């Protein structure tokens, strides 16, 4: 695989992607390699099935949701630029903060990262995390260790903690506020993407 | 229950101090020296009634006195908060040591007491190290382990080498006159003073509250660099003995190898002892009372064994604590965990106090002081400068790899936090006078360095942190959503690493976690403990406990628990009495729309079996509420007499428990009955309605109940919401009481004792009740009043509030309990009754 993508010119819109996502050429090359590795039939795009091939991912409690995050609704395929754009959420912010204000907010800003996380919950994309949506995530993560009843209690309580306007659901703003003290930069960044 | 816990803690504290005395006692054998004269061999002429046998108790007595004196120093120092705010406690303790030393000097005209390496390394240091290992924030520690190791290994080597070489250079340049110190001896000196001291660092950094990453870097470094120090010290000590000529490449390589052996061997040994400890706690179910003892003994053994094998004892002890903490906390009974934590702190804090005091005392000794301005000042200067240089260079390299780079300010604090302490002093004293001619100069220089760093840098640290605006530790409140989210983040990062095909940090952590869950837990954890190993659930559990405690204490402060339901805020307490009952009432569980779960602590089985849940749906809650009250009352009045008679001493069991069991039994019995009636009631009326009126005002004040003070000041027992961390979601309908002043209990005096649930519910909805007004209107209660009022109380118990005093009367009638005459109304707490 390595030989097939030895230079940036192989990658469609390479330069533009670099500017957009802030990845270096080396990153893009690496990701492109990975992309091609996942793309077993060399179709040039990925399908959810390709992701499901990754064994660890299927064991991950939020794995399905992560895969879902790569595929916008009613879209069955994922091309390389979209792949990179999603991963850009996980690039550490680093020092190059000196972007000018006119540009749209990059994917790896605090808000960008949080939006990604928020979408993992918000499966029906109504802009709110309902009790059921939270419950599903909890059920996946806590699994059998906790009874259903306890799960519900936890979900209920978690919602109450964040729910400022008491509509029984967490909106993005409430979500953001509830995680005010969490070091998102640290929690949602991956080292090698730096 | 918490009170008992407190009391137990107090006992423990005493016990801990006593044990501390015991273990320090042998250590002073060498302290008592020539002054030990025997003059008690006078001839006995008859049976003495009282004899004064000072020699008999001298050593332990002196030890105990010294411990007492140093604790008293701390007591005096901590009583003056305005001073400790400016000068750190460790510095003050050293100064107290100076004074004490001065007194001894004045009395004996010689140094009769000082900190010896044996006392320090064998008795004072281990508790501190074990404590730091046991309380180590594991995740933080392992996430930053790479950086910590760099600082600890490379940093310490750098400090030692640069200081030794620079001093040697200055010596050659003639900066310090005539001194009989060779290069190797300089390096030896450099190595003993290179290490940042865990005791000193912890003492200072605990008070300044810097952000946790910075803290763990400095603290971790100070702990782990011991391996390096010990090796460097031993190697150079050997080199000095060998003499410069005989050192060849082989010896140097041996030295390097010995570093790895000492460091990794020590860590491994600690790991093994940690496993042993986990195993032991797995099987201590039947001897819970000495369970905590295992932790200390095994931890201490890990230290001693490492010392015996000439491995790094500190590393061994640290890793022992780090490895076992998770498992033993899960394995042991909750009380034992508390005990361990508390006793650990007692020992560590006590040792720390003594170390600083004794350091001060040791300094008052004319014989060790040798002054060489050049040597001492240059040492201070070089230590300071090289520390900064080392930190900057290493951080610069590390920052290229770190996810979140360390800022310049953090580096400054790290550099400034290079405090030296008693470890250096202990090593310096251990040097052989025959080999190193200038030992005394080195010892006094070490003391000066220690005093300078601890006192001067310690004092400056706090203003510096403020002035530089170092990121402080955020005092994060425990919230469930945050914990859940953190968990999601972890999974998410792993997933992303999987997708991008990188074996990164998160990948490794995930693999380790899986391995741990699969094997380590199976091996080291009680089967019952494994179940509750979920962090999110634990947080939930803790939050509930906190709420419950607040709830009860609020109730106590208001004189009763009635505040909680001033109007139609209905609480339904449900108690799961083991699975059997639980199974008989599936309907209850099914439609538990949940509001709040209180999980009572202190039960034997790890998965909390008592779970009180409140909802806002039925009236039955009121009865349960009464039960709680009556339970409380029974505890107060019924069992008290018996308890006094039953007081007995048992070494194996705490007597408190028996009392608790009684209470527990009553509680369960009444609860069981309530639950049955509750069940039948529910069957009778179908699924309960759920009140969904959430008053927004209250909702917004969530979740911190402490802050929302009663919105309606005119309420006497106003507002449950002001009460506790209570979930805002059950509706209080605040002000309901005021709005329905007509609904006074006295107006409907005759209501059947057993209100049909459906009726009762309707009644409930019909109007909220004012408890507080009744409370206001109520004349002071007396026993007679109680009897007179009893029917009224019963009749309205579904809607009305009741004073605690009411319940026994109610109980009495309803259940024909053979109660003693109704107790006087609870006096003190509720002033309004009087």
Interface residues (C-beta under 8 A of the other chain):
Chain A: X31 X34 X37 X38 X51 X54 X56 X57 X60 X61 X62 X63 X66 X70 X87 X90 X92 X94 X95 X117 X120 X134 X137 X138 X141 X142 X145 X146 X149 X150 X152 X153 X154 X156 X157 X158 X159 X160 X161 X162 X163 X164 X165 X166 X170 X178 X179 X181 X182 X183 X185 X186 X187 X188 X189 X190 X191 X192 X193 X194
Chain B: X401 X403 X404 X405 X474 X476 X479 X480 X481 X482 X484 X485 X486 X487 X488 X489 X491 X492 X493 X494 X495 X496 X497 X498 X499 X500 X501 X502 X504 X505 X506 X507 X510 X531 X532 X533 X534 X536 X537 X540 X543 X589 X592 X594 X595 X596 X597 X613 X694 X696 X699 X700 X702 X703 X727 X728 X729
